[in-house]
Amino acid sequence: VEAEQTADPPVADGRAGLPPAAATAAARVLRRCDEVAGCTESPGRVCRRYGTAALTAAMDLIAGWMRDAGLETRRDAIGNLIGRSPGGNPDAPAFALGSHLDSVPDGGRYDGALGVLVAIEAVAGMTAGGAALPFRLEVVAFADEEGARFHTTYLGSRAYAGRFDPALLDRTDADGASLASACADFGGHPDRLVASCSPLPVLGYLEVHIEQGPALEALGAPLGIVTAIAGQTRAAVGFRGEAGHAGTVAMALRRDALAAAAEAVLSAERLAQETPALLATVGRIDVLPGASNVVPGAARITLDVRSPNDAVRKDAVRSLRGACVDAGERRNVGVDWEVVQDDPATAMDAGLSGGLAASLAAVGLPVHRLPSGAGHDAVVMAEICPVAMLFVRCAGGISHHPDEAVAAGDVAAAVAVVSDFLRSRIGSFNPGVDGGNAPGRVEP
Ligand SMILES: [Zn+2]
């Protein structure tokens, strides 16, 4: 994490400059996060997967709050909830703010929902103040980011951005229901996800999200500006050795597939420990035949390599592939390397991020910048417009877990920063050549 101090905070905790309205708004956001958490598939836990009654209930609640904030609401073809500031040409380009409303099973109450609710507060301040904006504001609650039901990624933002792959409609969930039928049951229009409609430009996208990691907490900072969302390579590596009796096959003659895999696991850990801005994880290992008295004949590992720097990630993947092959050669074990996912890093827009930094300084907070190791809807939105993200510190870096927690003061800081950004800086934001003319936005 690179820390950059742009202003001395007025007090040690950096919150003395926050307007009182931000604290009121933050208290409302936290109450609403609790209320949204009550919209769940499994009482007592947070579980809100795409297309479920729990997600519909959460959308209905939030649609009401959007209307209270003066926004005009609608649902799109996949079921995203959109609240738009009123007035003027309804087809005028919009600047979007938001996050997702679905959750993983047994998730937390702030992952996603916090970003939607903070956006509503900030946009409400604009509509209430009657401030003149050069364009409309839209708050989007994406219907599916986690992909917990259909094992997809970013369904909601893909549909919103006009990047939806209709082949996904045939995907089925664990009960055999298709995505197309789930979409229809959810009030969506799967047929319109196939049809190409006239594109509506999106000028830019700002997402507030809990950090889901411990960096801000370690820095003692309530907020951080995301530099880039890490690129990610996932590989499946198979090791083919020879099974044998644990009591009779001599050590020198063994072709132990698991021992070769173990070398690969440690190579990945070592390389990531030695390389700045690199994370490497082996999260799963399968061994055959998997008996205590049999030399492992086959092993298979998953490898997850991430970095905000694509060159660093690609070098690491090449090097780890070499380490797997070397381990296999030393042990006379065959190695099968299969890349199952390969996504580049997503850069945040310098202009929007600079505006966020100026707003952090304006409300008396230090400016910290950090990469995101987790994926977000901003990855998809970056295909059609400039994007920026603001991270909110979360307790212990815990996320995708019931213990997820944020501090009211940090949420107030986020409301104050986004409000200042909309009020003071968005007018000077110049989307540039590509922003605002992005192709392919499908507006059902
Ligand atoms: Zn999230």
Residues whose N, C-alpha, C, O or C-beta is under 5 A from the ligand:
A	BS01	ZN	D111 G112
